[in-house]
Amino acid sequence: MKRLFALFFAFLFLINIGKCQVVIYGFTFNSKDKSVVPYASVELYDQSKGTLSNDNGHFELHIDSLPTVIKVSCLGFESKIIPIPDTSFLSISLVPTVIRLKEVQVHYTDVISKLVDKAREKALKTRRNQLTGRAFYRQFNNNDSVCTEVLESFYNICTNNNGIRGWELTQARYGIKDVDTGNRVYVYNQSTLTRFLKVYSDATYGLEITQPVVNTRNERVIYELLNQYNDPVSGQKISELGFHSAKNKHDSTYGKIYIDEDSYDILKVVGTYIDKDNRLIEPSGWEREYMETIKNTRFDYEVRFKKIDDFVVLDYLKTKVSLFTIYKKRKINLVSEGFLYVYEIDPTLRFHDMNPEAHDYESIKKTPYDPVFWFNNPIIKRNPLEQKLISEFEKENIIGNLLN
């Protein structure tokens, strides 16, 4: 049976090999110290379609034909326009654009508050500017040191300068490993954190976490100027601000915000939310009666936006939830990591938005599983550990549409 199974997939691969596109492989690094530059945007020039380098700096970009031209960019580095005549491996050095501040500048609190207020006002005025496109999502869940769940999915998506406005699941596969079945905590709906996370207004709908860009007169979040950047290619002048919430007994948040000084656009937010009440992740259904405690709940996130003409829309959104629980008398450290990337902007795309209360778990059940599709669509190149985990699930035939 296994032999027939392997022959079947080999046959499918041969059928589809004629449809394969040209693949460009490369690596992005810092020209100054040769360190890796992760999550660099690698896009076809004058097209809103591309990929990202992974956390190891490696990328692969699928295109229709050569020659072509790509644009490589990353916040804090000069953008590059690179002609691509063939499929040779690309080693792309990016020049950092950090400008060190003078010590006295950090104390200009009025200037900092004005910058945050203008960024928030600009965001509120332009939040109706939204674009549709296609996004890819990948998630790994770990109970202690064992990866027990894998989720990969594609969406038609609508985004703006605050995050995700809506999405519709188009392709998905889910894998679950039968490890210590009676003592495992599932995290089916980590992707809902990705969808509901926002960076401005008073609170994130559905999450109730403190957002980093708020009205500074409320004094719920405190800001300081950390650094400044200048991109000679784009002409952008960018301020890096540190933020942290005022002390309270329920939660705390801290991180960094990157704001364009000229346009007041919010370009990137990196934050951590400490849930002192441990309500961010709650057990549901039959798990609730076996969950003795949840504590040390922490939510780390990174949101980057990109400018397309007069629009600022979501580029990628990275999340990590970690917590400690006692489940059926067993102590478990649970970590769930997700990464969503909008790899193509298509303003003509139309779709029916998912019900805000709908979970991906239910939608995946209804989605046919096509292994050839997943072979041809990695989108973001996996690092060695991710590739190993995915391969294990595929080898054991424990990844599909939840009905297998």
C-alpha positions as CSV (number, residue, x, y, z in Angstrom):
1,M,0.0,0.0,0.0
2,K,2.8,2.4,0.9
3,R,4.5,1.7,-2.5
4,L,1.3,2.5,-4.3
5,F,0.9,5.7,-2.3
6,A,4.4,6.8,-3.2
7,L,3.9,6.0,-6.9
8,F,0.6,8.0,-6.9
9,F,2.3,11.1,-5.6
10,A,5.2,10.7,-8.0
11,F,2.7,10.5,-10.8
12,L,1.0,13.7,-9.6
13,F,4.4,15.4,-9.4
14,L,5.2,14.5,-13.0
15,I,1.9,15.8,-14.2
16,N,2.5,19.1,-12.4
17,I,6.2,19.6,-13.2
18,G,5.3,21.2,-16.5
19,K,3.4,23.9,-14.6
20,C,6.3,24.7,-12.3
21,Q,7.6,28.2,-12.3
22,V,11.1,29.6,-12.2
23,V,12.4,29.7,-8.6
24,I,14.9,32.3,-7.4
25,Y,16.8,31.4,-4.2
26,G,18.7,33.9,-2.1
27,F,20.0,35.2,1.2
28,T,19.7,38.6,2.9
29,F,22.4,39.9,5.2
30,N,23.7,43.1,6.9
31,S,26.5,44.6,4.9
32,K,28.1,46.1,8.0
33,D,28.5,43.0,10.2
34,K,27.4,40.2,7.9
35,S,24.5,39.2,10.2
36,V,21.3,37.8,9.0
37,V,18.5,40.2,7.9
38,P,15.2,38.3,8.6
39,Y,11.8,39.1,7.1
40,A,13.2,41.2,4.2
41,S,10.6,41.9,1.6
42,V,11.5,40.4,-1.8
43,E,9.0,41.6,-4.4
44,L,8.8,41.7,-8.2
45,Y,9.5,45.3,-9.1
46,D,6.4,47.4,-9.8
47,Q,4.3,44.5,-8.7
48,S,2.7,43.9,-5.3
49,K,3.6,40.2,-5.3
50,G,6.6,38.5,-3.6
51,T,7.9,36.8,-0.5
52,L,9.9,37.3,2.6
53,S,13.3,36.0,3.7
54,N,12.7,33.7,6.7
55,D,14.3,34.0,10.2
56,N,17.5,32.6,8.8
57,G,17.6,35.2,6.0
58,H,16.9,32.7,3.2
59,F,14.1,33.1,0.6
60,E,12.7,31.5,-2.5
61,L,10.6,33.4,-5.0
62,H,8.5,31.7,-7.6
63,I,8.1,33.7,-10.9
64,D,6.8,33.0,-14.4
65,S,9.9,33.8,-16.4
66,L,13.3,35.4,-16.5
67,P,14.8,38.0,-16.8
68,T,13.1,40.1,-14.2
69,V,13.7,42.8,-11.6
70,I,13.1,42.5,-7.9
71,K,13.0,45.1,-5.1
72,V,14.4,44.1,-1.7
73,S,13.6,46.2,1.4
74,C,13.5,46.0,5.1
75,L,12.9,48.6,7.8
76,G,16.2,50.1,9.0
77,F,18.0,49.3,5.7
78,E,18.4,50.9,2.3
79,S,16.1,49.4,-0.3
80,K,17.6,47.7,-3.4
81,I,16.5,47.3,-7.0
82,I,18.2,44.2,-8.5
83,P,18.0,42.9,-12.1
84,I,17.8,39.1,-12.2
85,P,19.1,37.6,-15.5
86,D,19.2,33.9,-14.4
87,T,18.6,31.5,-11.5
88,S,22.0,32.0,-9.8
89,F,21.9,32.0,-6.0
90,L,21.6,35.6,-4.7
91,S,23.6,36.9,-1.8
92,I,22.0,40.3,-1.1
93,S,23.8,42.7,1.3
94,L,21.6,45.4,2.8
95,V,23.1,48.7,4.1
96,P,21.8,49.8,7.6
97,T,20.5,53.3,7.9
98,V,20.6,53.8,11.7
99,I,21.3,57.4,12.9
100,R,22.3,57.5,16.6
101,L,20.5,60.0,18.7
102,K,22.1,62.6,21.0
103,E,21.2,61.9,24.7
104,V,19.3,65.1,25.1
105,Q,16.8,64.3,22.4
106,V,15.2,61.5,24.4
107,H,13.9,64.0,26.9
108,Y,11.7,65.9,24.4
109,T,8.5,64.3,25.7
110,D,6.2,66.9,24.2
111,V,7.6,66.3,20.7
112,I,7.2,62.5,21.2
113,S,3.6,62.9,22.3
114,K,2.8,65.1,19.4
115,L,4.3,62.5,17.0
116,V,2.2,59.7,18.5
117,D,-0.9,61.8,18.4
118,K,-0.4,62.8,14.8
119,A,0.3,59.1,13.8
120,R,-2.9,58.0,15.5
121,E,-4.9,60.9,13.9
122,K,-3.5,60.0,10.5
123,A,-4.4,56.3,11.0
124,L,-7.9,57.1,12.1
125,K,-8.5,59.4,9.1
126,T,-7.2,56.8,6.6
127,R,-8.4,53.6,8.0
128,R,-11.0,53.3,5.3
129,N,-8.2,52.9,2.8
130,Q,-8.0,49.2,2.5
131,L,-6.8,46.7,-0.1
132,T,-7.6,43.1,-0.8
133,G,-5.1,40.4,-1.6
134,R,-3.8,36.9,-0.7
135,A,-2.1,35.8,2.5
136,F,-0.4,32.7,3.8
137,Y,-0.4,31.6,7.4
138,R,1.8,29.1,9.3
139,Q,1.4,28.0,12.9
140,F,3.3,25.5,15.2
141,N,2.0,24.5,18.6
142,N,4.3,22.9,21.2
143,N,3.4,21.1,24.4
144,D,6.7,21.3,26.3
145,S,9.3,20.3,23.8
146,V,7.0,18.4,21.5
147,C,5.4,19.9,18.4
148,T,1.9,18.6,18.6
149,E,0.0,20.7,16.0
150,V,0.8,22.3,12.6
151,L,-1.5,24.6,10.6
152,E,-0.9,26.1,7.2
153,S,-3.6,28.1,5.4
154,F,-4.2,30.5,2.6
155,Y,-6.7,33.4,2.7
156,N,-8.3,36.0,0.5
157,I,-7.8,38.9,2.8
158,C,-8.6,42.6,3.3
159,T,-6.2,44.7,5.3
160,N,-5.7,48.4,6.3
161,N,-3.3,50.4,8.4
162,N,-4.5,48.8,11.6
163,G,-4.3,45.1,10.7
164,I,-6.8,42.7,9.2
165,R,-10.3,43.8,8.3
166,G,-11.5,40.4,7.1
167,W,-10.5,37.1,5.6
168,E,-11.9,34.1,3.8
169,L,-10.1,30.7,4.0
170,T,-9.3,29.2,0.6
171,Q,-6.9,26.4,1.3
172,A,-5.8,24.8,4.6
173,R,-4.2,21.8,6.1
174,Y,-4.0,20.8,9.8
175,G,-1.8,18.2,11.4
176,I,-2.0,16.8,14.9
177,K,0.4,14.4,16.5
178,D,-0.9,11.6,18.8
179,V,1.6,12.2,21.6
180,D,0.5,11.6,25.2
181,T,-3.1,11.9,24.1
182,G,-4.6,12.2,27.6
183,N,-2.3,15.1,28.7
184,R,-2.1,17.5,25.8
185,V,-3.6,21.0,25.4
186,Y,-4.9,21.9,21.9
187,V,-4.7,25.5,20.5
188,Y,-7.0,25.3,17.6
189,N,-7.7,29.0,17.2
190,Q,-4.4,30.8,17.5
191,S,-5.1,32.3,14.1
192,T,-8.0,34.3,15.7
193,L,-5.4,36.3,17.7
194,T,-3.8,37.2,14.4
195,R,-7.1,38.4,12.9
196,F,-8.3,40.4,15.9
197,L,-4.9,42.1,16.8
198,K,-4.9,45.9,16.1
199,V,-2.4,48.6,16.8
200,Y,-4.4,51.7,17.5
201,S,-7.7,52.9,19.1
202,D,-8.6,52.1,22.7
203,A,-8.7,48.3,22.7
204,T,-8.4,45.4,20.3
205,Y,-11.9,44.0,19.7
206,G,-12.2,40.4,20.8
207,L,-8.9,40.5,22.7
208,E,-9.3,43.4,25.1
209,I,-5.6,44.0,25.2
210,T,-3.9,47.4,25.5
211,Q,-3.0,48.7,22.1
212,P,0.4,50.5,21.6
213,V,-0.8,53.6,19.8
214,V,-3.3,55.5,22.0
215,N,-4.4,59.0,22.8
216,T,-1.4,60.3,24.8
217,R,-3.6,62.5,26.9
218,N,-5.0,59.4,28.6
219,E,-1.6,58.6,29.9
220,R,-2.2,54.8,29.8
221,V,0.9,54.3,27.6
222,I,4.2,56.1,28.1
223,Y,6.6,56.7,25.1
224,E,10.2,57.6,24.6
225,L,12.4,58.2,21.6
226,L,15.0,55.5,21.0
227,N,16.4,56.0,17.6
228,Q,16.0,57.4,14.1
229,Y,16.4,56.0,10.6
230,N,16.9,57.4,7.1
231,D,16.3,55.5,3.9
232,P,18.2,57.3,1.1
233,V,16.3,55.4,-1.6
234,S,12.7,56.0,-0.4
235,G,13.5,59.3,1.4
236,Q,11.8,58.1,4.6
237,K,12.7,59.5,8.0
238,I,11.6,57.0,10.6
239,S,11.5,57.4,14.4
240,E,11.7,54.4,16.7
241,L,9.8,54.9,19.9
242,G,9.7,52.7,23.0
243,F,6.4,52.3,24.8
244,H,5.2,50.7,28.0
245,S,1.8,50.8,29.8
246,A,1.2,52.6,33.1
247,K,1.3,50.1,36.0
248,N,-2.0,48.3,36.8
249,K,-2.9,45.0,38.4
250,H,-4.5,43.4,35.3
251,D,-2.0,43.6,32.5
252,S,1.1,45.3,31.2
253,T,2.5,45.9,27.7
254,Y,5.7,47.2,26.3
255,G,7.6,47.3,22.9
256,K,8.6,49.6,20.0
257,I,6.8,51.6,17.4
258,Y,8.3,52.8,14.1
259,I,6.6,56.0,12.6
260,D,7.3,57.9,9.4
261,E,8.2,61.4,10.5
262,D,6.9,63.1,7.3
263,S,3.7,61.2,6.6
264,Y,3.0,60.0,10.2
265,D,2.3,56.5,9.0
266,I,2.8,53.7,11.5
267,L,5.2,51.3,9.8
268,K,5.9,48.6,12.4
269,V,5.0,47.6,16.0
270,V,6.8,45.1,18.1
271,G,5.2,44.4,21.4
272,T,4.7,42.1,24.4
273,Y,1.5,41.8,26.4
274,I,1.5,40.3,29.9
275,D,-1.9,39.0,30.8
276,K,-1.9,39.0,34.7
277,D,-5.4,37.8,34.8
278,N,-4.6,34.9,32.4
279,R,-7.8,35.4,30.3
280,L,-6.2,35.7,26.9
281,I,-6.3,32.0,26.3
282,E,-9.2,30.1,27.9
283,P,-10.0,26.4,27.6
284,S,-13.2,25.5,25.9
285,G,-15.6,22.5,25.8
286,W,-14.5,19.3,27.4
287,E,-11.0,20.7,28.2
288,R,-12.3,23.2,30.7
289,E,-13.0,20.6,33.4
290,Y,-9.5,19.1,33.2
291,M,-7.7,22.5,33.3
292,E,-6.6,23.2,36.9
293,T,-4.8,26.4,36.3
294,I,-3.5,28.8,33.6
295,K,-0.8,31.3,34.5
296,N,2.2,33.3,33.1
297,T,0.3,34.1,29.9
298,R,2.4,36.1,27.6
299,F,1.5,37.4,24.1
300,D,4.4,38.6,21.8
301,Y,3.6,40.1,18.5
302,E,5.2,41.9,15.5
303,V,3.2,43.8,12.9
304,R,4.8,45.4,9.8
305,F,3.0,47.5,7.3
306,K,3.9,48.5,3.8
307,K,3.2,51.5,1.6
308,I,1.5,50.9,-1.8
309,D,0.8,54.3,-3.5
310,D,-1.3,56.2,-1.0
311,F,-2.2,53.1,1.0
312,V,-0.6,51.7,4.1
313,V,-1.6,48.0,4.5
314,L,-0.5,45.0,6.4
315,D,2.7,43.3,5.3
316,Y,3.1,40.5,7.9
317,L,1.9,39.7,11.4
318,K,3.9,37.5,13.7
319,T,2.5,36.1,17.0
320,K,3.6,34.0,19.9
321,V,1.5,32.9,22.9
322,S,3.1,31.2,25.8
323,L,1.6,30.0,29.1
324,F,1.9,27.5,31.9
325,T,-0.9,25.1,32.8
326,I,-1.7,22.1,34.9
327,Y,-3.8,19.8,32.8
328,K,-5.0,16.4,34.2
329,K,-2.4,16.7,37.0
330,R,0.4,17.3,34.4
331,K,2.4,20.5,34.3
332,I,2.7,21.8,30.7
333,N,4.5,24.8,29.1
334,L,2.5,25.6,26.0
335,V,3.9,27.7,23.2
336,S,2.0,28.6,20.0
337,E,3.7,30.6,17.2
338,G,1.9,32.0,14.1
339,F,3.1,33.9,11.1
340,L,0.8,35.6,8.5
341,Y,2.2,37.2,5.3
342,V,0.3,39.1,2.6
343,Y,2.2,37.9,-0.4
344,E,0.1,39.5,-3.1
345,I,-2.1,42.6,-3.4
346,D,-5.0,42.3,-5.8
347,P,-7.5,45.3,-5.6
348,T,-9.9,43.4,-7.9
349,L,-10.3,40.5,-5.5
350,R,-13.8,40.0,-4.0
351,F,-14.7,37.6,-1.3
352,H,-17.3,36.8,1.4
353,D,-15.9,37.6,4.8
354,M,-15.9,34.8,7.4
355,N,-18.2,35.2,10.4
356,P,-16.1,37.1,13.1
357,E,-17.0,34.3,15.5
358,A,-16.1,31.5,13.1
359,H,-12.9,29.5,13.9
360,D,-10.5,28.2,11.3
361,Y,-10.9,24.7,12.9
362,E,-14.5,24.4,11.6
363,S,-13.6,25.9,8.2
364,I,-10.7,23.5,7.6
365,K,-13.0,20.5,8.0
366,K,-14.8,21.7,4.9
367,T,-11.7,22.3,2.9
368,P,-10.5,19.5,0.5
369,Y,-6.9,18.5,1.0
370,D,-4.7,18.7,-2.1
371,P,-1.1,17.5,-1.3
372,V,0.2,18.6,-4.7
373,F,-1.0,22.1,-4.1
374,W,1.0,22.3,-0.8
375,F,4.1,20.9,-2.5
376,N,4.1,23.7,-5.1
377,N,3.2,26.6,-2.7
378,P,5.7,27.0,0.2
379,I,5.4,30.9,0.0
380,I,7.8,31.5,2.8
381,K,10.9,29.3,2.7
382,R,10.9,27.1,5.9
383,N,13.9,27.1,8.1
384,P,15.5,23.7,8.8
385,L,13.5,23.1,12.0
386,E,10.2,24.0,10.4
387,Q,11.0,21.8,7.4
388,K,11.8,18.9,9.7
389,L,8.6,19.3,11.6
390,I,6.4,19.5,8.4
391,S,8.2,16.5,6.9
392,E,7.5,14.4,10.1
393,F,3.8,15.2,9.9
394,E,3.7,14.4,6.2
395,K,5.7,11.2,6.6
396,E,3.3,10.0,9.3
397,N,0.4,11.0,7.2
398,I,-1.1,13.0,10.1
399,I,-1.7,16.3,8.2
400,G,-4.7,17.1,6.1
401,N,-8.2,18.6,6.5
402,L,-9.0,17.2,10.0
403,L,-11.2,14.5,8.6
404,N,-8.4,12.1,7.7
